[in-house]
Amino acid sequence: MAKPFIIGLTGAMGMGKSTTARLFAEEGVPVFDADQAVHDIYVNPSALREGIESLFPGSVVEGSISRGYIAAQMTPQKLERLEALVHPWVRAMRQQFVEAHAAAPILVFDIPLLLETGTPVDAVVVASAPAHVQKERVLSRPGMDEAKFIALAARQLSDAQKRSQAHYVVMTDQGLDHAREQVKMILADIRSKLPA
């Protein structure tokens, strides 16, 4: 049996990646959401509880990891150590997802730091929008300010860097229907290249 074709979906914050992932799902393509996987780990940390608690004492509240508590204490060094704890679990969950959908011709990995982490995929799709649209979207989020926006952006490849590594780009600033048409065109192109 042929292995599923893996689309890696990424995009800088505020670029419409989550919406694009939803559009792929609406087309019947199973989507692995890395952010949701991390959220699930934090809600039920089980084996990671000890490691995270030792890195961020007091971060486990009523059995779950408090993301706000961790964010308030975050340093670049702690972030690196936290990612070293969490990423192997996310990879294992992604592998389970692939095994559960082995019969699907195409799968999507929705991973914010896809290119930064070097996750192997068959094609890269980047959700993109003009810089002013991105900034407007991000600054409208609760608890977000210009300083946080700049700090978060510094951790990610720029939109131009991401687009330079993309096989496909979905522009998300011209409405949902426009984005949906681009997703359909990408899927049609990939399907035309899959072995019959």
C-alpha positions as CSV (number, residue, x, y, z in Angstrom):
1,M,0.0,0.0,0.0
2,A,1.3,3.4,-0.9
3,K,2.2,5.7,1.9
4,P,0.1,8.9,2.2
5,F,1.5,12.1,0.6
6,I,2.4,14.5,3.5
7,I,1.7,18.2,3.1
8,G,3.5,20.3,5.7
9,L,1.4,23.4,6.4
10,T,3.1,26.4,8.1
11,G,3.0,30.1,8.2
12,A,4.1,32.9,10.6
13,M,1.6,33.9,13.3
14,G,-1.4,35.8,12.1
15,M,-1.0,34.5,8.5
16,G,-4.2,32.4,8.5
17,K,-2.6,29.0,8.9
18,S,-5.3,27.6,11.2
19,T,-8.0,28.7,8.7
20,T,-6.1,27.1,5.9
21,A,-5.8,23.9,7.9
22,R,-9.6,24.0,8.3
23,L,-10.0,24.4,4.6
24,F,-7.9,21.3,3.9
25,A,-10.0,19.4,6.5
26,E,-13.2,20.6,4.7
27,E,-11.8,19.0,1.5
28,G,-11.7,15.7,3.4
29,V,-7.9,15.7,4.1
30,P,-7.0,14.5,7.6
31,V,-5.1,17.2,9.5
32,F,-2.6,16.7,12.4
33,D,-2.6,19.9,14.5
34,A,0.7,20.2,16.3
35,D,-0.6,23.1,18.5
36,Q,-3.6,21.0,19.6
37,A,-1.2,18.1,20.4
38,V,0.8,20.4,22.7
39,H,-2.4,21.6,24.3
40,D,-3.5,18.0,24.9
41,I,-0.1,17.2,26.5
42,Y,-0.5,20.2,28.8
43,V,-4.1,19.2,29.8
44,N,-3.0,15.6,30.6
45,P,0.8,15.8,31.1
46,S,1.2,12.3,32.7
47,A,4.8,11.3,32.0
48,L,5.9,14.9,31.3
49,R,4.5,16.3,34.6
50,E,7.7,15.8,36.6
51,G,10.0,17.3,33.9
52,I,7.9,20.3,33.4
53,E,7.3,20.8,37.1
54,S,11.0,20.8,37.8
55,L,11.6,23.3,35.0
56,F,8.7,25.5,36.0
57,P,7.9,24.8,39.7
58,G,4.2,25.4,40.5
59,S,3.2,25.1,36.8
60,V,0.9,22.1,37.4
61,V,-2.5,23.4,38.5
62,E,-5.3,20.9,39.2
63,G,-3.5,18.2,37.2
64,S,-2.9,20.4,34.1
65,I,0.0,22.5,33.0
66,S,-0.8,26.3,33.2
67,R,0.4,27.8,29.9
68,G,0.0,31.3,31.3
69,Y,2.2,30.4,34.3
70,I,4.9,29.0,32.0
71,A,4.7,31.9,29.6
72,A,5.3,34.4,32.5
73,Q,8.5,32.5,33.5
74,M,9.8,31.7,30.0
75,T,13.5,32.4,29.1
76,P,15.2,31.2,25.9
77,Q,17.1,28.5,27.9
78,K,13.9,27.3,29.5
79,L,12.1,27.3,26.1
80,E,14.8,25.1,24.7
81,R,14.5,22.6,27.6
82,L,10.7,22.6,27.4
83,E,10.8,21.9,23.7
84,A,13.2,19.0,24.3
85,L,10.6,17.5,26.7
86,V,7.5,18.1,24.6
87,H,8.7,17.6,21.0
88,P,9.3,13.8,21.2
89,W,5.8,13.4,22.5
90,V,4.4,15.5,19.7
91,R,6.4,13.4,17.2
92,A,5.0,10.2,18.7
93,M,1.4,11.6,18.5
94,R,2.1,12.6,14.8
95,Q,3.2,9.0,14.1
96,Q,0.1,7.6,15.7
97,F,-2.0,10.0,13.5
98,V,-0.2,8.7,10.3
99,E,-0.8,5.1,11.3
100,A,-4.4,5.8,12.0
101,H,-4.9,7.4,8.6
102,A,-2.6,5.1,6.6
103,A,-5.3,4.5,4.0
104,A,-5.7,8.3,3.2
105,P,-3.9,9.4,0.0
106,I,-3.0,12.8,1.5
107,L,-2.4,14.0,5.0
108,V,-1.7,17.5,6.4
109,F,0.8,18.3,9.2
110,D,-0.2,21.7,10.6
111,I,3.1,22.7,12.3
112,P,3.9,26.4,13.1
113,L,7.7,25.7,13.3
114,L,7.7,23.1,10.4
115,L,10.7,24.6,8.6
116,E,12.5,25.6,11.8
117,T,12.3,22.0,13.1
118,G,13.1,20.3,9.8
119,T,10.1,18.0,9.9
120,P,10.2,15.8,6.8
121,V,7.2,16.3,4.5
122,D,6.5,15.7,0.7
123,A,5.4,19.3,0.0
124,V,5.4,22.6,2.0
125,V,2.3,24.9,1.9
126,V,2.8,28.3,3.5
127,A,-0.2,30.5,4.5
128,S,0.7,34.1,3.9
129,A,-0.6,37.6,4.0
130,P,0.9,41.1,3.7
131,A,2.8,42.3,6.8
132,H,0.2,44.9,7.8
133,V,-2.6,42.3,7.7
134,Q,-0.5,40.0,9.8
135,K,0.3,42.7,12.4
136,E,-3.3,43.8,12.6
137,R,-4.5,40.2,13.2
138,V,-1.9,39.4,15.8
139,L,-2.3,42.6,17.8
140,S,-6.1,42.0,17.9
141,R,-5.6,38.8,20.0
142,P,-6.2,38.9,23.7
143,G,-3.1,39.6,25.8
144,M,-1.0,40.5,22.7
145,D,1.0,43.7,22.5
146,E,3.7,45.0,20.1
147,A,6.6,43.8,22.3
148,K,5.2,40.2,22.5
149,F,4.6,40.3,18.7
150,I,8.2,41.3,18.0
151,A,9.6,38.7,20.5
152,L,7.5,35.9,18.9
153,A,8.3,36.9,15.4
154,A,12.0,36.8,16.2
155,R,11.7,33.1,17.0
156,Q,10.2,32.2,13.6
157,L,11.6,32.4,10.1
158,S,10.2,35.5,8.3
159,D,7.3,35.2,5.9
160,A,9.7,35.7,2.9
161,Q,12.0,32.9,4.2
162,K,9.0,30.5,4.6
163,R,7.7,31.4,1.2
164,S,11.1,30.8,-0.4
165,Q,11.0,27.2,0.8
166,A,7.3,26.6,-0.1
167,H,6.0,24.4,-2.9
168,Y,2.7,26.2,-2.6
169,V,1.6,29.5,-1.0
170,V,-2.0,30.3,0.1
171,M,-2.7,34.0,0.3
172,T,-5.2,34.5,3.1
173,D,-5.9,38.3,2.9
174,Q,-8.6,38.1,0.1
175,G,-11.4,36.3,1.9
176,L,-12.3,32.7,2.7
177,D,-13.6,31.8,-0.8
178,H,-10.3,32.9,-2.4
179,A,-8.3,30.8,0.1
180,R,-10.6,27.8,-0.4
181,E,-10.0,28.0,-4.2
182,Q,-6.2,28.0,-3.7
183,V,-6.5,24.9,-1.4
184,K,-8.6,23.1,-4.0
185,M,-6.0,23.9,-6.7
186,I,-3.2,22.7,-4.5
187,L,-5.0,19.4,-3.8
188,A,-5.9,19.0,-7.5
189,D,-2.2,19.5,-8.5
190,I,-0.9,17.0,-5.9
191,R,-3.6,14.4,-6.8
192,S,-2.6,14.7,-10.4
193,K,1.0,13.7,-9.4
194,L,0.0,10.8,-7.2
195,P,0.5,7.2,-8.5
196,A,-2.8,5.9,-9.8
